Amino acid sequence: MPTKKAEAIWKGNLKSGKGTMKLESGSYEGAYSFATRFEDKAGSNPEELIGAAHAGCYSMAFSNELDKAGFTPNSVETHAEVTIDPGAGAITKIKLIAKGDVPDIDDAKFQEIAEAAKNGCPVSKALKAVNIELDATLVN
């Protein structure tokens, strides 16, 4: 079973410190800080990386579920909105916004498969303590 790796280095205290995060593959390395995480300043943060991971995983899971049901998607595009409550020190919600271009499917079946993919996605399973919402739209 594959094990994927990432690392982060943080220097200083929470409010004025700075850090970097990078992926083992080398495909991403970025700086982050308190301001980029909690004050909407330019730069990366752990939540957007979680969002990217969730959006990528969901798109793959949804495509797979569609295929298993006999539908071949032209495309699945997913955006993730990750909400963090600094006061609670917790990620409180992830909203997945998906658009699927899937020929020969009706919206009811599309929605059924979209929901199954949300529940079956490995990242969704890992984040089951978080409220995960889904807004899936069939486009074709």
KOLFI-125776 format. One record per residue: residue in one letter; x, y, z of N, C-alpha, C in turn. Coordinates in steps of 0.1 Angstrom, whole numbers, padded with zeros to 4 digits, always signed. Example, Ala and Ser with C-alpha at 12.3 -4.5 7.8 and 13.67 -1.06 7.14 Angstrom:
BEGIN
a+0132-0057+0078+0123-0045+0078+0132-0033+0078;s+0128-0022+0071+0137-0011+0071+0129+0000+0079;
***
This chain:
BEGIN
m+0008-0012+0000+0000+0000+0000+0009+0012+0000;p+0006+0022-0009+0014+0034-0009+0013+0043+0003;t+0024+0049+0007+0024+0058+0017+0029+0071+0011;k+0021+0082+0012+0025+0095+0007+0030+0103+0018;k+0039+0112+0015+0046+0120+0026+0045+0135+0022;a+0045+0143+0033+0046+0157+0032+0053+0162+0045;e+0058+0174+0045+0064+0179+0057+0062+0194+0059;a+0063+0198+0071+0062+0212+0074+0072+0216+0085;i+0077+0228+0083+0087+0233+0093+0081+0247+0097;w+0080+0249+0111+0075+0261+0116+0086+0267+0125;k+0088+0280+0124+0098+0287+0132+0092+0299+0138;g+0093+0299+0151+0088+0311+0159+0075+0307+0166;n+0069+0317+0172+0056+0315+0179+0045+0316+0169;l+0033+0313+0174+0021+0312+0165+0018+0325+0157;k+0018+0336+0164+0014+0348+0157+0024+0354+0148;s+0037+0354+0151+0047+0360+0143+0056+0350+0136;g+0054+0338+0138+0063+0328+0132+0059+0326+0117;k+0067+0318+0111+0065+0315+0097+0069+0300+0094;g+0064+0295+0084+0067+0281+0081+0067+0278+0066;t+0071+0266+0063+0070+0261+0049+0064+0247+0049;m+0057+0244+0039+0051+0230+0037+0055+0226+0024;k+0058+0213+0023+0062+0207+0010+0058+0193+0008;l+0056+0189-0004+0052+0175-0007+0064+0167-0011;e+0064+0155-0008+0076+0146-0011+0078+0146-0026;s+0068+0147-0034+0069+0146-0049+0076+0158-0055;g+0077+0169-0047+0083+0181-0052+0073+0190-0060;s+0061+0185-0061+0051+0193-0069+0046+0205-0062;y+0048+0206-0049+0044+0218-0042+0053+0221-0030;e+0057+0234-0029+0063+0239-0017+0059+0253-0015;g+0054+0256-0003+0049+0270-0001+0051+0274+0013;a+0051+0287+0015+0052+0294+0028+0039+0296+0034;y+0038+0296+0047+0025+0299+0054+0028+0305+0067;s+0018+0312+0072+0020+0320+0085+0006+0321+0091;f+0006+0327+0103-0007+0329+0110-0016+0338+0101;a-0010+0348+0095-0018+0357+0086-0024+0350+0074;t-0016+0341+0068-0021+0334+0056-0032+0324+0060;r-0032+0320+0072-0041+0310+0077-0054+0316+0082;f-0053+0326+0090-0064+0332+0098-0068+0346+0094;e-0060+0353+0085-0063+0367+0082-0065+0369+0067;d-0066+0358+0059-0068+0360+0045-0057+0367+0038;k-0045+0367+0043-0033+0373+0036-0029+0363+0025;a-0021+0369+0015-0017+0360+0004-0007+0350+0009;g-0008+0338+0004+0001+0327+0008-0007+0315+0011;s-0001+0304+0013-0007+0291+0015-0012+0289+0030;n-0019+0278+0032-0023+0274+0045-0027+0259+0045;p-0027+0252+0056-0031+0238+0056-0045+0236+0050;e-0054+0245+0053-0068+0243+0048-0069+0242+0033;e-0062+0250+0026-0063+0250+0012-0057+0237+0006;l-0047+0232+0013-0041+0219+0009-0051+0208+0012;i-0058+0208+0023-0068+0198+0026-0079+0200+0015;g-0083+0212+0011-0093+0214+0001-0089+0208-0012;a-0076+0210-0016-0071+0205-0029-0071+0190-0028;a-0067+0184-0017-0067+0169-0016-0081+0164-0017;h-0091+0170-0010-0105+0166-0010-0111+0167-0024;a-0109+0178-0030-0114+0180-0044-0109+0170-0054;g-0096+0168-0053-0090+0158-0062-0095+0144-0060;c-0096+0140-0047-0100+0127-0043-0115+0125-0047;y-0123+0135-0045-0137+0134-0048-0139+0133-0063;s-0132+0141-0071-0134+0140-0085-0131+0126-0090;m-0120+0120-0085-0117+0106-0089-0127+0096-0084;a-0132+0098-0072-0142+0088-0066-0155+0089-0074;f-0159+0102-0077-0171+0104-0085-0170+0098-0099;s-0159+0100-0105-0157+0094-0119-0158+0079-0118;n-0152+0073-0108-0152+0059-0106-0166+0053-0103;e-0174+0060-0095-0187+0056-0092-0196+0057-0104;l-0194+0067-0112-0202+0069-0124-0199+0057-0134;d-0186+0054-0135-0182+0043-0144-0187+0030-0139;k-0187+0027-0126-0193+0015-0121-0208+0014-0124;a-0214+0025-0124-0229+0026-0127-0232+0025-0142;g-0221+0025-0150-0223+0024-0165-0224+0037-0172;f-0219+0048-0166-0218+0061-0172-0204+0065-0174;t-0200+0071-0185-0187+0076-0188-0187+0091-0187;p-0181+0097-0177-0181+0111-0176-0171+0117-0186;n-0175+0128-0192-0165+0136-0200-0156+0143-0191;s-0162+0148-0180-0153+0155-0170-0161+0157-0157;v-0153+0157-0146-0158+0161-0133-0149+0171-0127;e-0155+0183-0124-0147+0194-0118-0152+0197-0104;t-0143+0197-0095-0147+0199-0081-0139+0210-0074;h-0146+0219-0067-0140+0229-0059-0143+0226-0045;a-0134+0229-0036-0136+0227-0021-0135+0240-0014;e-0144+0242-0005-0144+0254+0004-0142+0248+0018;v-0131+0251+0024-0128+0246+0038-0129+0258+0048;t-0138+0256+0058-0140+0266+0068-0133+0262+0081;i-0125+0271+0086-0119+0269+0099-0124+0280+0109;d-0127+0275+0121-0131+0284+0132-0119+0286+0141;p-0111+0297+0140-0099+0299+0148-0103+0298+0163;g-0114+0303+0167-0118+0303+0181-0119+0289+0187;a-0125+0280+0178-0127+0266+0182-0114+0258+0179;g-0106+0263+0171-0094+0256+0167-0098+0243+0159;a-0108+0245+0150-0112+0233+0143-0117+0237+0129;i-0115+0228+0120-0122+0229+0107-0136+0224+0109;t-0146+0233+0106-0160+0231+0109-0168+0226+0097;k-0163+0229+0085-0171+0226+0073-0163+0225+0061;i-0166+0215+0052-0160+0215+0039-0172+0214+0029;k-0172+0223+0020-0183+0223+0009-0176+0219-0004;l-0181+0208-0009-0176+0203-0022-0186+0208-0033;i-0181+0215-0043-0190+0220-0053-0185+0213-0066;a-0193+0204-0071-0189+0196-0082-0198+0198-0094;k-0192+0198-0106-0199+0199-0119-0195+0187-0127;g-0204+0179-0132-0201+0168-0140-0208+0168-0153;d-0200+0166-0164-0204+0165-0177-0205+0150-0180;v-0218+0145-0179-0220+0131-0180-0231+0128-0190;p-0228+0122-0201-0239+0119-0211-0248+0109-0206;d-0261+0109-0211-0271+0099-0209-0274+0095-0194;i-0274+0105-0186-0278+0103-0172-0288+0114-0168;d-0298+0110-0160-0307+0120-0155-0302+0125-0141;d-0308+0137-0138-0303+0144-0126-0304+0136-0113;a-0315+0128-0112-0317+0120-0099-0306+0110-0098;k-0303+0103-0108-0292+0093-0108-0279+0099-0105;f-0277+0111-0112-0264+0118-0110-0263+0122-0095;q-0273+0127-0089-0273+0131-0075-0270+0119-0066;e-0276+0108-0069-0275+0096-0061-0260+0092-0061;i-0254+0092-0073-0240+0087-0075-0231+0098-0068;a-0234+0110-0070-0226+0121-0064-0225+0119-0049;e-0236+0117-0043-0237+0115-0028-0229+0102-0024;a-0230+0092-0031-0223+0079-0028-0208+0082-0029;a-0204+0090-0039-0190+0093-0041-0185+0101-0029;k-0193+0110-0024-0189+0118-0013-0186+0110-0001;n-0195+0100+0002-0194+0091+0013-0183+0081+0012;g-0180+0077-0001-0169+0067-0003-0155+0072-0006;c-0154+0085-0008-0141+0091-0011-0132+0089+0001;p-0120+0084-0001-0110+0082+0011-0108+0094+0019;v-0107+0106+0013-0104+0118+0020-0117+0122+0028;s-0129+0120+0023-0141+0122+0030-0141+0113+0043;k-0137+0101+0041-0137+0091+0052-0127+0096+0063;a-0116+0101+0058-0106+0106+0068-0111+0118+0076;l-0119+0126+0069-0124+0138+0075-0138+0137+0081;k-0142+0125+0084-0156+0123+0088-0161+0131+0100;a-0152+0136+0108-0155+0144+0120-0160+0158+0115;v-0158+0162+0103-0161+0175+0097-0174+0174+0090;n-0183+0184+0091-0195+0185+0083-0191+0187+0068;i-0194+0177+0060-0191+0178+0045-0204+0180+0038;e-0205+0191+0031-0217+0194+0022-0213+0192+0008;l-0223+0189+0000-0221+0186-0015-0231+0194-0023;d-0226+0201-0033-0235+0208-0042-0230+0203-0056;a-0238+0193-0062-0234+0187-0074-0243+0191-0085;t-0238+0195-0096-0245+0200-0108-0242+0192-0120;l-0252+0187-0127-0251+0180-0139-0250+0191-0151;v-0240+0190-0158-0239+0200-0170-0236+0191-0182;n-0245+0193-0192-0242+0186-0205-0252+0191-0215;
***
